[in-house]
Amino acid sequence: MAITIDDPTRLEGAEVRGGDGSKLGSVDAVYFDNDTYRPEWVSVRTGMLGTHSSLVPLARADYDGNALHVPFDKDVVKAAPHHDPGEELSPRDEEGLFRHYGMRGDGAGPTHDTSGRSTDNAMTRSEERMRVGTETHETGRARLRKYVVTEHQQVDVPVSHEEVRVEREPITDANRGEAYDGPAISEAEHEVTLHAERPVDTEVNPVERVRLGTETVRDTEQVDADVRHEEIEVDDGRRDRR
């Protein structure tokens, strides 16, 4: 439905969608023409937190009762000349906004050259330029998780043990006293303790500390877009020159 003086307050808080159907933001305020008292502009809050405000013309907008549809995309709206909310629009402000949205001062539509007998002797040449920037998006999350892995290991460990060896020595002057100590004939018993080595069991030792960090990797991506520009020809009746 068309925007009329009877329903401008219904626009406040309404969702604003661009020419491609994407959501641009919401209407924060409606601006009226001082002479006709018709709604001319709306202030649209954009951005994730709604902290950025841009003025959008109503001349070519449609309101379906729920959302306000404007023929502009997000980049065009966000790049509109800044205006402090709550302040009156000056003619100079409106001129800059109309120029930004490619509209005539009467808001009737795209600007077109009207050079002729009723205008001056100069022609304005315009061109489109690419506005390239970057946005940061969350691409994923990483986390540390510790788990136990059991693996079988086989290691050769050298071990030793003691065995009994019988040693015999003849009676000499050096050991004769010990040999004759005690009864001549008797029973006796001697005991020797044997020792053996065995491999030890496993033990737990801390080996390293692990933490997560981030690093910025710089890369280059190519952005393609079709841009238009105007060229001016001179027709002198003999041949065309650029």
C-alpha positions as CSV (number, residue, x, y, z in Angstrom):
1,M,0.0,0.0,0.0
2,A,1.1,3.6,-0.6
3,I,2.6,5.7,2.1
4,T,0.0,8.4,3.1
5,I,-0.4,11.0,5.8
6,D,-3.0,8.8,7.4
7,D,-0.7,6.0,8.4
8,P,2.9,7.3,9.0
9,T,2.9,6.3,12.6
10,R,2.4,2.7,11.6
11,L,5.8,2.8,10.1
12,E,7.7,3.3,13.4
13,G,9.3,0.1,14.4
14,A,8.4,-1.6,11.1
15,E,10.9,-4.0,9.5
16,V,12.7,-2.5,6.5
17,R,13.7,-4.8,3.6
18,G,15.9,-4.0,0.6
19,G,15.4,-4.6,-3.1
20,D,16.7,-8.1,-2.8
21,G,14.4,-9.0,0.1
22,S,17.1,-8.9,2.8
23,K,16.4,-7.3,6.1
24,L,18.1,-3.9,6.4
25,G,16.8,-2.9,9.9
26,S,13.8,-1.2,11.5
27,V,12.2,2.2,11.2
28,D,13.2,4.5,14.1
29,A,11.5,7.7,13.1
30,V,9.5,9.4,10.2
31,Y,10.5,12.8,8.7
32,F,7.9,15.1,7.2
33,D,8.2,17.8,4.5
34,N,7.8,21.2,6.1
35,D,5.6,22.5,3.3
36,T,3.4,19.6,2.4
37,Y,3.6,17.8,5.7
38,R,3.9,14.5,3.8
39,P,6.2,11.8,5.1
40,E,9.4,12.1,3.0
41,W,12.1,10.1,4.9
42,V,12.5,7.4,7.5
43,S,15.3,6.8,9.8
44,V,16.4,3.2,9.7
45,R,18.4,1.5,12.4
46,T,20.9,-0.9,11.0
47,G,23.7,-3.1,12.3
48,M,23.7,-6.1,14.7
49,L,22.9,-3.9,17.7
50,G,20.9,-1.3,15.9
51,T,23.3,1.5,16.7
52,H,23.7,2.9,13.2
53,S,21.0,5.1,11.8
54,S,20.5,6.0,8.1
55,L,17.9,8.1,6.3
56,V,16.0,6.4,3.4
57,P,13.6,8.2,1.0
58,L,9.9,7.1,0.9
59,A,9.3,8.3,-2.6
60,R,9.8,4.8,-4.1
61,A,9.0,2.7,-1.0
62,D,6.1,0.3,-0.5
63,Y,4.5,-0.7,2.8
64,D,2.6,-4.0,2.9
65,G,1.3,-3.5,6.4
66,N,4.2,-5.4,8.0
67,A,7.4,-4.4,6.3
68,L,8.6,-1.3,4.4
69,H,10.2,-2.3,1.1
70,V,12.8,0.1,-0.4
71,P,14.7,-0.4,-3.7
72,F,18.1,-0.2,-2.1
73,D,20.6,-2.7,-0.7
74,K,22.3,-2.8,2.7
75,D,25.6,-1.2,1.5
76,V,23.8,1.8,-0.1
77,V,21.7,2.5,3.0
78,K,24.6,2.2,5.5
79,A,26.7,4.5,3.3
80,A,24.1,7.3,3.2
81,P,25.3,10.7,4.4
82,H,25.1,10.9,8.2
83,H,22.4,12.9,9.9
84,D,21.9,13.4,13.6
85,P,18.6,11.8,14.8
86,G,16.0,14.3,16.0
87,E,17.5,17.3,14.0
88,E,15.6,18.9,11.1
89,L,16.8,18.1,7.6
90,S,18.2,21.1,5.8
91,P,17.9,21.6,2.1
92,R,21.6,20.9,1.8
93,D,21.2,17.7,3.7
94,E,18.3,16.6,1.4
95,E,20.3,17.4,-1.6
96,G,23.2,15.2,-0.5
97,L,20.8,12.4,0.3
98,F,19.0,12.6,-3.0
99,R,22.3,12.6,-4.8
100,H,23.4,9.5,-2.8
101,Y,20.3,7.6,-3.7
102,G,20.4,8.7,-7.4
103,M,17.2,10.7,-7.2
104,R,16.1,14.1,-8.3
105,G,15.4,16.8,-5.7
106,D,11.6,16.1,-6.1
107,G,12.2,12.5,-5.2
108,A,10.6,11.3,-8.4
109,G,13.2,8.8,-9.4
110,P,16.7,8.2,-10.7
111,T,18.7,11.2,-11.7
112,H,18.9,11.8,-15.4
113,D,20.6,14.5,-17.4
114,T,18.3,17.3,-18.7
115,S,20.9,19.4,-20.5
116,G,19.2,21.5,-23.1
117,R,18.0,25.0,-23.8
118,S,16.6,25.4,-20.2
119,T,19.9,24.3,-18.5
120,D,23.5,25.5,-18.4
121,N,26.1,24.5,-21.0
122,A,27.7,21.8,-18.9
123,M,26.9,18.1,-18.7
124,T,27.6,15.9,-15.6
125,R,29.3,12.6,-16.2
126,S,29.0,10.0,-13.4
127,E,30.4,6.5,-12.8
128,E,30.0,3.7,-10.3
129,R,32.8,2.6,-8.1
130,M,33.3,-0.5,-6.0
131,R,33.2,-0.2,-2.2
132,V,35.1,-3.2,-0.9
133,G,35.5,-4.0,2.8
134,T,35.5,-6.9,5.1
135,E,33.3,-8.4,7.8
136,T,34.3,-10.7,10.6
137,H,32.2,-13.9,10.9
138,E,32.5,-16.9,13.3
139,T,33.7,-19.9,11.2
140,G,33.9,-22.5,13.9
141,R,35.1,-23.4,17.4
142,A,38.0,-25.5,18.7
143,R,38.3,-27.2,22.1
144,L,40.8,-29.4,23.9
145,R,39.7,-32.9,25.0
146,K,41.9,-35.3,26.8
147,Y,41.3,-39.1,26.6
148,V,43.3,-42.2,27.5
149,V,44.9,-44.4,24.8
150,T,46.2,-47.8,25.9
151,E,48.9,-49.4,23.8
152,H,51.0,-52.5,24.2
153,Q,54.8,-51.9,24.5
154,Q,57.5,-54.5,24.7
155,V,60.9,-53.5,26.0
156,D,63.9,-55.7,26.7
157,V,65.1,-55.0,30.2
158,P,68.5,-56.6,31.4
159,V,68.0,-58.4,34.8
160,S,70.3,-60.5,36.9
161,H,69.9,-63.2,39.6
162,E,72.1,-65.1,42.0
163,E,72.7,-68.9,41.7
164,V,74.4,-71.2,44.2
165,R,77.9,-72.1,43.4
166,V,79.9,-74.6,45.4
167,E,83.4,-73.5,46.2
168,R,86.0,-75.9,47.6
169,E,89.4,-74.9,49.1
170,P,92.2,-77.1,50.6
171,I,93.3,-76.9,54.2
172,T,96.2,-74.5,54.5
173,D,98.0,-72.7,57.3
174,A,95.7,-69.7,56.7
175,N,92.5,-71.6,57.3
176,R,93.6,-74.4,59.5
177,G,92.4,-72.8,62.7
178,E,88.8,-72.4,61.3
179,A,88.9,-75.9,59.9
180,Y,89.7,-77.5,63.3
181,D,87.3,-75.3,65.2
182,G,84.4,-77.5,66.6
183,P,83.9,-81.2,67.0
184,A,85.8,-83.6,64.8
185,I,82.6,-85.3,63.5
186,S,79.3,-83.5,63.6
187,E,76.3,-82.4,61.5
188,A,75.9,-78.8,60.4
189,E,73.9,-76.6,58.0
190,H,74.6,-73.3,56.3
191,E,72.1,-71.0,54.5
192,V,72.8,-68.5,51.7
193,T,70.2,-65.9,50.6
194,L,69.8,-65.6,46.8
195,H,68.8,-62.4,45.0
196,A,67.2,-61.7,41.6
197,E,66.3,-58.5,39.7
198,R,62.9,-58.0,38.1
199,P,61.5,-55.3,35.8
200,V,59.6,-52.5,37.6
201,D,56.0,-51.6,36.8
202,T,54.8,-48.4,35.0
203,E,54.9,-45.0,36.5
204,V,53.1,-41.7,35.6
205,N,55.2,-38.7,34.6
206,P,53.9,-35.3,33.3
207,V,55.4,-34.8,29.8
208,E,53.9,-31.5,28.4
209,R,51.4,-28.7,28.8
210,V,48.9,-28.0,26.0
211,R,46.7,-25.0,25.5
212,L,44.7,-23.4,22.7
213,G,45.6,-20.1,21.0
214,T,44.7,-18.3,17.8
215,E,46.8,-16.7,15.1
216,T,45.7,-14.5,12.2
217,V,46.5,-15.8,8.8
218,R,46.4,-13.2,6.0
219,D,45.1,-14.2,2.6
220,T,43.7,-12.4,-0.5
221,E,40.3,-13.0,-2.0
222,Q,39.1,-11.5,-5.3
223,V,35.9,-9.5,-5.5
224,D,34.2,-9.3,-8.8
225,A,31.5,-6.7,-9.7
226,D,30.1,-5.0,-12.7
227,V,30.5,-1.2,-12.5
228,R,29.0,1.3,-14.9
229,H,30.2,4.7,-16.1
230,E,29.0,7.4,-18.4
231,E,30.9,8.6,-21.4
232,I,30.2,11.8,-23.4
233,E,30.3,12.1,-27.1
234,V,30.7,15.2,-29.2
235,D,28.8,15.3,-32.5
236,D,30.2,18.1,-34.6
237,G,28.3,17.1,-37.8
238,R,31.5,15.6,-39.3
239,R,32.5,12.6,-37.1
240,D,32.1,11.5,-33.5
241,R,34.8,12.1,-31.0
242,R,35.2,10.7,-27.5
